[in-house]
Amino acid sequence: MPPSSERLIHKEENSNSLINPIKDIGINICSCPKILIVDDEIGNRKVISNYCNRLNINSEEAINGLEALEKVENFLIKYSCCPNYILILMDSNMPMMNGEESSLKIRSFIKNQGQGMPIIICITANATNYKEDFPNSLTIYDELYYKPLTFGTFKSIVQHYNL
Protein backbone atom coordinates (compact mmCIF):
# COMPACT_ATOMS: atom_id res chain seq x y z
CA MET A 1 0.00 0.00 0.00
CA PRO A 2 1.51 3.37 -0.95
CA PRO A 3 2.04 6.08 1.66
CA SER A 4 -0.83 8.53 2.06
CA SER A 5 1.09 11.21 0.13
CA GLU A 6 1.13 8.90 -2.90
CA ARG A 7 -2.49 7.82 -2.84
CA LEU A 8 -4.33 8.81 -5.93
CA ILE A 9 -6.92 11.49 -5.31
CA HIS A 10 -10.04 11.81 -7.40
CA LYS A 11 -10.17 15.17 -9.17
CA GLU A 12 -13.56 16.77 -8.59
CA GLU A 13 -13.62 19.59 -11.18
CA ASN A 14 -15.45 18.24 -14.25
CA SER A 15 -13.15 15.27 -14.66
CA ASN A 16 -13.14 11.60 -13.90
CA SER A 17 -9.33 11.32 -14.09
CA LEU A 18 -7.18 10.37 -11.12
CA ILE A 19 -4.32 12.67 -10.22
CA ASN A 20 -1.45 12.76 -7.78
CA PRO A 21 -1.07 16.43 -6.86
CA ILE A 22 2.43 16.01 -5.44
CA LYS A 23 3.83 14.32 -8.55
CA ASP A 24 1.97 16.81 -10.76
CA ILE A 25 4.08 19.66 -9.34
CA GLY A 26 7.33 17.79 -9.98
CA ILE A 27 8.20 16.44 -6.53
CA ASN A 28 9.53 12.88 -6.63
CA ILE A 29 8.15 10.78 -3.78
CA CYS A 30 10.24 7.92 -2.42
CA SER A 31 8.33 4.66 -2.44
CA CYS A 32 11.06 2.23 -1.39
CA PRO A 33 10.59 0.12 1.74
CA LYS A 34 11.92 1.66 4.95
CA ILE A 35 11.62 -1.46 7.11
CA LEU A 36 12.74 -5.04 6.50
CA ILE A 37 10.83 -7.57 8.61
CA VAL A 38 12.81 -10.80 9.06
CA ASP A 39 11.12 -13.78 10.71
CA ASP A 40 10.59 -17.41 9.76
CA GLU A 41 7.05 -17.36 11.18
CA ILE A 42 4.56 -15.93 8.69
CA GLY A 43 2.20 -14.79 11.45
CA ASN A 44 4.91 -12.66 13.08
CA ARG A 45 5.81 -11.06 9.74
CA LYS A 46 2.17 -10.33 8.91
CA VAL A 47 1.49 -8.69 12.28
CA ILE A 48 4.43 -6.28 11.88
CA SER A 49 3.60 -5.72 8.21
CA ASN A 50 0.09 -4.75 9.33
CA TYR A 51 1.60 -2.31 11.85
CA CYS A 52 3.62 -0.75 9.01
CA ASN A 53 0.49 -0.41 6.88
CA ARG A 54 -1.38 1.25 9.75
CA LEU A 55 1.40 3.88 9.93
CA ASN A 56 1.76 4.20 6.13
CA ILE A 57 5.34 2.88 6.15
CA ASN A 58 6.51 0.74 3.24
CA SER A 59 8.07 -2.54 4.30
CA GLU A 60 9.34 -5.82 2.91
CA GLU A 61 9.58 -9.27 4.42
CA ALA A 62 12.26 -11.95 4.50
CA ILE A 63 11.73 -15.51 5.77
CA ASN A 64 15.24 -16.03 7.14
CA GLY A 65 18.60 -14.33 7.64
CA LEU A 66 19.95 -15.45 4.28
CA GLU A 67 17.04 -13.89 2.40
CA ALA A 68 17.46 -10.71 4.50
CA LEU A 69 21.13 -10.49 3.48
CA GLU A 70 20.19 -10.96 -0.18
CA LYS A 71 17.53 -8.24 0.04
CA VAL A 72 20.04 -5.81 1.57
CA GLU A 73 22.66 -6.67 -1.08
CA ASN A 74 20.14 -6.08 -3.90
CA PHE A 75 18.44 -3.00 -2.46
CA LEU A 76 20.27 -0.46 -4.64
CA ILE A 77 19.61 -2.54 -7.75
CA LYS A 78 15.89 -2.68 -7.03
CA TYR A 79 15.36 0.84 -5.61
CA SER A 80 17.18 3.93 -6.83
CA CYS A 81 15.87 6.56 -4.43
CA CYS A 82 17.44 5.35 -1.15
CA PRO A 83 20.66 3.54 -0.27
CA ASN A 84 19.11 0.99 2.09
CA TYR A 85 16.45 0.09 4.64
CA ILE A 86 16.32 2.42 7.62
CA LEU A 87 15.23 -0.27 10.08
CA ILE A 88 15.61 -4.05 10.11
CA LEU A 89 13.49 -6.02 12.58
CA MET A 90 15.36 -9.32 12.93
CA ASP A 91 14.24 -12.53 14.59
CA SER A 92 17.15 -14.33 16.22
CA ASN A 93 16.32 -18.01 15.76
CA MET A 94 15.67 -18.91 12.09
CA PRO A 95 16.64 -21.69 9.67
CA MET A 96 19.23 -21.19 6.89
CA MET A 97 20.91 -18.27 8.68
CA ASN A 98 20.06 -16.98 12.15
CA GLY A 99 19.62 -13.33 13.07
CA GLU A 100 23.04 -12.87 14.62
CA GLU A 101 24.95 -14.19 11.60
CA SER A 102 22.73 -12.30 9.18
CA SER A 103 23.07 -9.03 11.12
CA LEU A 104 26.87 -9.31 11.21
CA LYS A 105 27.01 -10.02 7.47
CA ILE A 106 24.61 -7.17 6.71
CA ARG A 107 26.73 -4.77 8.79
CA SER A 108 29.91 -5.93 7.04
CA PHE A 109 28.36 -5.59 3.58
CA ILE A 110 27.00 -2.09 4.25
CA LYS A 111 30.26 -0.93 5.82
CA ASN A 112 32.17 -2.14 2.74
CA GLN A 113 29.70 -0.32 0.47
CA GLY A 114 30.10 2.91 2.42
CA GLN A 115 26.34 3.19 2.95
CA GLY A 116 24.51 4.48 6.01
CA MET A 117 23.99 1.71 8.52
CA PRO A 118 20.39 0.65 9.18
CA ILE A 119 19.16 0.20 12.72
CA ILE A 120 18.95 -3.53 13.42
CA ILE A 121 16.59 -4.50 16.21
CA CYS A 122 16.33 -8.04 17.51
CA ILE A 123 12.75 -9.19 18.05
CA THR A 124 12.96 -12.50 19.89
CA ALA A 125 10.82 -14.94 21.81
CA ASN A 126 13.94 -16.49 23.33
CA ALA A 127 14.57 -14.11 26.21
CA THR A 128 16.92 -16.47 28.03
CA ASN A 129 19.54 -16.14 25.28
CA TYR A 130 19.83 -12.40 25.79
CA LYS A 131 18.88 -11.66 29.39
CA GLU A 132 22.43 -11.87 30.80
CA ASP A 133 24.41 -11.47 27.59
CA PHE A 134 22.61 -8.52 26.00
CA PRO A 135 25.46 -6.01 26.47
CA ASN A 136 27.60 -8.28 24.23
CA SER A 137 24.74 -8.47 21.73
CA LEU A 138 24.89 -4.71 21.23
CA THR A 139 27.76 -5.26 18.80
CA ILE A 140 25.23 -7.14 16.66
CA TYR A 141 21.94 -5.39 17.43
CA ASP A 142 21.05 -1.80 18.27
CA GLU A 143 18.15 -2.83 20.49
CA LEU A 144 16.30 -5.89 21.73
CA TYR A 145 12.55 -6.43 22.13
CA TYR A 146 10.66 -9.52 23.18
CA LYS A 147 7.78 -11.05 21.26
CA PRO A 148 4.99 -10.42 20.89
CA LEU A 149 5.70 -6.89 19.68
CA THR A 150 2.66 -4.74 20.39
CA PHE A 151 1.47 -1.94 18.12
CA GLY A 152 2.25 0.60 20.86
CA THR A 153 5.83 -0.62 21.13
CA PHE A 154 6.21 -0.68 17.34
CA LYS A 155 4.84 2.85 17.08
CA SER A 156 7.30 4.09 19.72
CA ILE A 157 10.20 2.48 17.80
CA VAL A 158 9.06 4.17 14.59
CA GLN A 159 8.72 7.53 16.35
CA HIS A 160 12.11 7.15 18.04
CA TYR A 161 13.83 6.60 14.70
CA ASN A 162 11.75 9.25 12.86
CA LEU A 163 10.32 6.90 10.25
C-alpha positions in Angstrom: 0.0 0.0 0.0 1.5 3.4 -1.0 2.0 6.1 1.7 -0.8 8.5 2.1 1.1 11.2 0.1 1.1 8.9 -2.9 -2.5 7.8 -2.8 -4.3 8.8 -5.9 -6.9 11.5 -5.3 -10.0 11.8 -7.4 -10.2 15.2 -9.2 -13.6 16.8 -8.6 -13.6 19.6 -11.2 -15.5 18.2 -14.2 -13.1 15.3 -14.7 -13.1 11.6 -13.9 -9.3 11.3 -14.1 -7.2 10.4 -11.1 -4.3 12.7 -10.2 -1.5 12.8 -7.8 -1.1 16.4 -6.9 2.4 16.0 -5.4 3.8 14.3 -8.6 2.0 16.8 -10.8 4.1 19.7 -9.3 7.3 17.8 -10.0 8.2 16.4 -6.5 9.5 12.9 -6.6 8.2 10.8 -3.8 10.2 7.9 -2.4 8.3 4.7 -2.4 11.1 2.2 -1.4 10.6 0.1 1.7 11.9 1.7 5.0 11.6 -1.5 7.1 12.7 -5.0 6.5 10.8 -7.6 8.6 12.8 -10.8 9.1 11.1 -13.8 10.7 10.6 -17.4 9.8 7.0 -17.4 11.2 4.6 -15.9 8.7 2.2 -14.8 11.5 4.9 -12.7 13.1 5.8 -11.1 9.7 2.2 -10.3 8.9 1.5 -8.7 12.3 4.4 -6.3 11.9 3.6 -5.7 8.2 0.1 -4.8 9.3 1.6 -2.3 11.9 3.6 -0.7 9.0 0.5 -0.4 6.9 -1.4 1.3 9.7 1.4 3.9 9.9 1.8 4.2 6.1 5.3 2.9 6.1 6.5 0.7 3.2 8.1 -2.5 4.3 9.3 -5.8 2.9 9.6 -9.3 4.4 12.3 -12.0 4.5 11.7 -15.5 5.8 15.2 -16.0 7.1 18.6 -14.3 7.6 20.0 -15.5 4.3 17.0 -13.9 2.4 17.5 -10.7 4.5 21.1 -10.5 3.5 20.2 -11.0 -0.2 17.5 -8.2 0.0 20.0 -5.8 1.6 22.7 -6.7 -1.1 20.1 -6.1 -3.9 18.4 -3.0 -2.5 20.3 -0.5 -4.6 19.6 -2.5 -7.7 15.9 -2.7 -7.0 15.4 0.8 -5.6 17.2 3.9 -6.8 15.9 6.6 -4.4 17.4 5.4 -1.1 20.7 3.5 -0.3 19.1 1.0 2.1 16.4 0.1 4.6 16.3 2.4 7.6 15.2 -0.3 10.1 15.6 -4.0 10.1 13.5 -6.0 12.6 15.4 -9.3 12.9 14.2 -12.5 14.6 17.1 -14.3 16.2 16.3 -18.0 15.8 15.7 -18.9 12.1 16.6 -21.7 9.7 19.2 -21.2 6.9 20.9 -18.3 8.7 20.1 -17.0 12.2 19.6 -13.3 13.1 23.0 -12.9 14.6 25.0 -14.2 11.6 22.7 -12.3 9.2 23.1 -9.0 11.1 26.9 -9.3 11.2 27.0 -10.0 7.5 24.6 -7.2 6.7 26.7 -4.8 8.8 29.9 -5.9 7.0 28.4 -5.6 3.6 27.0 -2.1 4.2 30.3 -0.9 5.8 32.2 -2.1 2.7 29.7 -0.3 0.5 30.1 2.9 2.4 26.3 3.2 2.9 24.5 4.5 6.0 24.0 1.7 8.5 20.4 0.6 9.2 19.2 0.2 12.7 19.0 -3.5 13.4 16.6 -4.5 16.2 16.3 -8.0 17.5 12.7 -9.2 18.0 13.0 -12.5 19.9 10.8 -14.9 21.8 13.9 -16.5 23.3 14.6 -14.1 26.2 16.9 -16.5 28.0 19.5 -16.1 25.3 19.8 -12.4 25.8 18.9 -11.7 29.4 22.4 -11.9 30.8 24.4 -11.5 27.6 22.6 -8.5 26.0 25.5 -6.0 26.5 27.6 -8.3 24.2 24.7 -8.5 21.7 24.9 -4.7 21.2 27.8 -5.3 18.8 25.2 -7.1 16.7 21.9 -5.4 17.4 21.0 -1.8 18.3 18.2 -2.8 20.5 16.3 -5.9 21.7 12.6 -6.4 22.1 10.7 -9.5 23.2 7.8 -11.1 21.3 5.0 -10.4 20.9 5.7 -6.9 19.7 2.7 -4.7 20.4 1.5 -1.9 18.1 2.2 0.6 20.9 5.8 -0.6 21.1 6.2 -0.7 17.3 4.8 2.8 17.1 7.3 4.1 19.7 10.2 2.5 17.8 9.1 4.2 14.6 8.7 7.5 16.4 12.1 7.2 18.0 13.8 6.6 14.7 11.8 9.3 12.9 10.3 6.9 10.2 
